[in-house]
Amino acid sequence: MSDRYKIVRIGAGAGFSGDRIEPAVELMAKAHLDYLVFECLAERTIALAHQSRRQNSEAGYDPLLLARMRAVLPGCMHRGVRIVSNMGAANPLAAAHRIADVAREFGLQGLRIAAVTGDDVLSAVLREDPELLGRPGRVTGLGPERIVSANAYLGAPPIVEALEMGAQVVITGRVADPSLFLAPLVHEFGWREDDWTMLGRGALVGHLLECAGQLTGGYFADPGVKDVPDLARLGFPFAEVAADGSATFTKVEGSGGRLDLRTVKEQLLYELGDPSAYLTPDVCADFSRTVLCDLGPNRVRASAAGGSARPANLKVSVGYLDGYVGEGQISYAGLQAADRGRLALEIVRERLRLTGIEAQELRCELIGVDSVRLGAGAARGREASEVRARIAARTVTLEAAQRVGAEVETLYTNGPAGGGGAARSATAIVAIASTLIPRSMVTPQVEMVIA
């Protein structure tokens, strides 16, 4: 068949690390896919994965990697569906070996799994290479002891290389979300690396699919305003992409959710600044002329996106330690519940002052009354029959953070009447900074693992 008439079917198997697994299984079984893509890597996710790898050199990949692979790998291989995912996180090569182990469990000997590495640029950031200085969002001044990770956003080329090497599963670390979906299209249609129009259209496909259930109503639903049927069985979307980059977006028939012009438009605008200059490692995509067409129930066609030359630099996300958060919560119910809850907050605030616990930030709230709009629920709070008081503080030391929750817990016997269900925690803050790095400082690599 000529590429002119070829259709490539790509499904969105996940939109974040903790996403549901069942919709991906449904796509694998019923959508007649060519590719199933799992996008599971947020900025903080990879920083936390690096912390995990520091404790165990064989760790650092997505915690649901094995569960997802056991759920879809046999079916995908039986149907000829190739898998692309950034679930490698901080350790793509270890992830590839674990996938090979799963393949052997199911008798899939000979499975070809490609690990894409090279996104880890921590050594360059720690050196504070002169080429980094003066760039927007530079990370100088943090100190090497605070920096946890630094990962450049790779584009489609190393994934394309892996597919052309015959990989049936491609596992990566930090790759730009749309690039995970663009790479199979470049591979299947033979688009050039400087065909900015086609790359821009492929980036649009990736942008619309990358958050999975958001396109089918998951982040769209608002009862009575924007109703979405059967959200508990939300189906994830897939795209039927033509050689000219146009794509029809849909979902498995009978699955929950909705996919129409409204859901597609909301996802199109998601995290979008300038619609004519959506920057990715592969292309400066132009979504401003995108044409959306309703083709019937749960079918929307997108076409006419464009693009221009890719940026000269790559974005880098730097994860760093930024202190600790100490938190404590306790509930009050019955008459004057809100008044007792506010008294509890006042007591803990004063106790932190008396015991010398310094908080860089302090948040005191009644959950459900003024926790989103602080101070906005005074009148409503007077009528509340139950409240949960919460205090959270950002501190320099772990010990200070632990004292915050401890002071809340002492309210059992030293605070207002009727407190119960106290809980406390203290955790390190992993913050994110962004900078730019020249492409010449990033060298993607592909390593094949055979099951």
Secondary structure as the mmCIF struct_conf table of DSSP 4:
data_model
#
loop_
_struct_conf.conf_type_id
_struct_conf.id
_struct_conf.beg_label_comp_id
_struct_conf.beg_label_asym_id
_struct_conf.beg_label_seq_id
_struct_conf.end_label_comp_id
_struct_conf.end_label_asym_id
_struct_conf.end_label_seq_id
HELX_RH_3T_P HELX_RH_3T_P1 ASP A 3 TYR A 5
STRN STRN1 ILE A 7 ALA A 14
BEND BEND1 GLY A 15 PHE A 16
TURN_TY1_P TURN_TY1_P1 SER A 17 GLY A 18
BEND BEND2 ILE A 21 ILE A 21
HELX_RH_AL_P HELX_RH_AL_P1 GLU A 22 LYS A 30
BEND BEND3 ALA A 31 ALA A 31
BEND BEND4 ASP A 34 ASP A 34
STRN STRN2 TYR A 35 PHE A 38
HELX_RH_AL_P HELX_RH_AL_P2 GLU A 43 GLN A 55
TURN_TY1_P TURN_TY1_P2 SER A 57 GLU A 58
BEND BEND5 TYR A 61 TYR A 61
TURN_TY1_P TURN_TY1_P3 PRO A 63 LEU A 64
HELX_RH_AL_P HELX_RH_AL_P3 LEU A 65 ARG A 79
TURN_TY1_P TURN_TY1_P4 GLY A 80 GLY A 80
STRN STRN3 ARG A 82 SER A 85
TURN_TY1_P TURN_TY1_P5 MET A 87 ALA A 90
HELX_RH_AL_P HELX_RH_AL_P4 PRO A 92 GLU A 105
TURN_TY1_P TURN_TY1_P6 PHE A 106 GLY A 107
TURN_TY1_P TURN_TY1_P7 GLN A 109 GLY A 110
STRN STRN4 ARG A 112 THR A 117
STRN STRN5 ASP A 120 ASP A 120
HELX_RH_AL_P HELX_RH_AL_P5 LEU A 122 ARG A 127
TURN_TY1_P TURN_TY1_P8 GLU A 128 GLU A 128
TURN_TY1_P TURN_TY1_P9 PRO A 130 GLY A 134
BEND BEND6 ARG A 135 ARG A 135
TURN_TY1_P TURN_TY1_P10 PRO A 136 GLY A 137
TURN_TY1_P TURN_TY1_P11 THR A 140 GLY A 141
BEND BEND7 LEU A 142 LEU A 142
TURN_TY1_P TURN_TY1_P12 PRO A 144 ARG A 146
STRN STRN6 ILE A 147 ALA A 152
STRN STRN7 LEU A 154 LEU A 154
BEND BEND8 ALA A 156 ALA A 156
HELX_RH_AL_P HELX_RH_AL_P6 PRO A 157 GLU A 164
TURN_TY1_P TURN_TY1_P13 MET A 165 GLY A 166
BEND BEND9 GLN A 168 GLN A 168
STRN STRN8 VAL A 169 THR A 172
BEND BEND10 GLY A 173 ARG A 174
STRN STRN9 VAL A 175 VAL A 175
HELX_RH_AL_P HELX_RH_AL_P7 ASP A 177 PHE A 189
TURN_TY1_P TURN_TY1_P14 GLY A 190 GLY A 190
TURN_TY1_P TURN_TY1_P15 GLU A 193 ASP A 194
HELX_RH_AL_P HELX_RH_AL_P8 TRP A 196 LEU A 209
TURN_TY1_P TURN_TY1_P16 GLU A 210 CYS A 211
HELX_RH_3T_P HELX_RH_3T_P2 ALA A 212 GLN A 214
TURN_TY1_P TURN_TY1_P17 LEU A 215 PHE A 220
STRN STRN10 ASP A 222 ASP A 222
TURN_TY1_P TURN_TY1_P18 PRO A 223 VAL A 225
STRN STRN11 LYS A 226 LYS A 226
TURN_TY1_P TURN_TY1_P19 PRO A 229 ASP A 230
HELX_RH_3T_P HELX_RH_3T_P3 LEU A 231 ARG A 233
STRN STRN12 LEU A 234 LEU A 234
HELX_LH_PP_P HELX_LH_PP_P1 GLY A 235 PHE A 236
STRN STRN13 PRO A 237 ALA A 242
TURN_TY1_P TURN_TY1_P20 ALA A 243 ASP A 244
BEND BEND11 GLY A 245 GLY A 245
STRN STRN14 ALA A 247 LYS A 251
TURN_TY1_P TURN_TY1_P21 GLU A 253 GLY A 254
STRN STRN15 GLY A 256 GLY A 256
BEND BEND12 GLY A 257 GLY A 257
BEND BEND13 ASP A 260 ASP A 260
HELX_RH_AL_P HELX_RH_AL_P9 LEU A 261 LEU A 268
TURN_TY1_P TURN_TY1_P22 LEU A 269 GLU A 271
BEND BEND14 GLY A 273 GLY A 273
TURN_TY1_P TURN_TY1_P23 PRO A 275 SER A 276
STRN STRN16 TYR A 278 LEU A 279
BEND BEND15 PRO A 281 ASP A 282
STRN STRN17 CYS A 284 ASP A 286
TURN_TY1_P TURN_TY1_P24 SER A 288 ARG A 289
STRN STRN18 VAL A 291 GLY A 296
TURN_TY1_P TURN_TY1_P25 PRO A 297 ASN A 298
STRN STRN19 ARG A 299 SER A 303
STRN STRN20 GLY A 306 SER A 308
HELX_LH_PP_P HELX_LH_PP_P2 ALA A 309 PRO A 311
BEND BEND16 ALA A 312 ALA A 312
STRN STRN21 ASN A 313 ALA A 333
BEND BEND17 GLY A 334 GLY A 334
TURN_TY1_P TURN_TY1_P26 LEU A 335 GLN A 336
HELX_RH_AL_P HELX_RH_AL_P10 ALA A 337 LEU A 354
TURN_TY1_P TURN_TY1_P27 THR A 355 GLY A 356
BEND BEND18 GLN A 360 GLN A 360
STRN STRN22 GLU A 361 ILE A 367
TURN_TY1_P TURN_TY1_P28 GLY A 368 ASP A 370
BEND BEND19 SER A 371 ARG A 373
TURN_TY1_P TURN_TY1_P29 LEU A 374 GLY A 377
HELX_RH_AL_P HELX_RH_AL_P11 ALA A 378 GLU A 383
BEND BEND20 SER A 385 SER A 385
STRN STRN23 GLU A 386 THR A 395
BEND BEND21 VAL A 396 THR A 397
HELX_RH_AL_P HELX_RH_AL_P12 LEU A 398 GLU A 409
TURN_TY1_P TURN_TY1_P30 THR A 410 THR A 410
HELX_RH_AL_P HELX_RH_AL_P13 LEU A 411 ASN A 414
BEND BEND22 GLY A 415 PRO A 416
TURN_TY1_P TURN_TY1_P31 ALA A 417 GLY A 418
STRN STRN24 GLY A 420 PRO A 438
HELX_RH_3T_P HELX_RH_3T_P4 ARG A 439 MET A 441
STRN STRN25 GLN A 445 ILE A 450
#
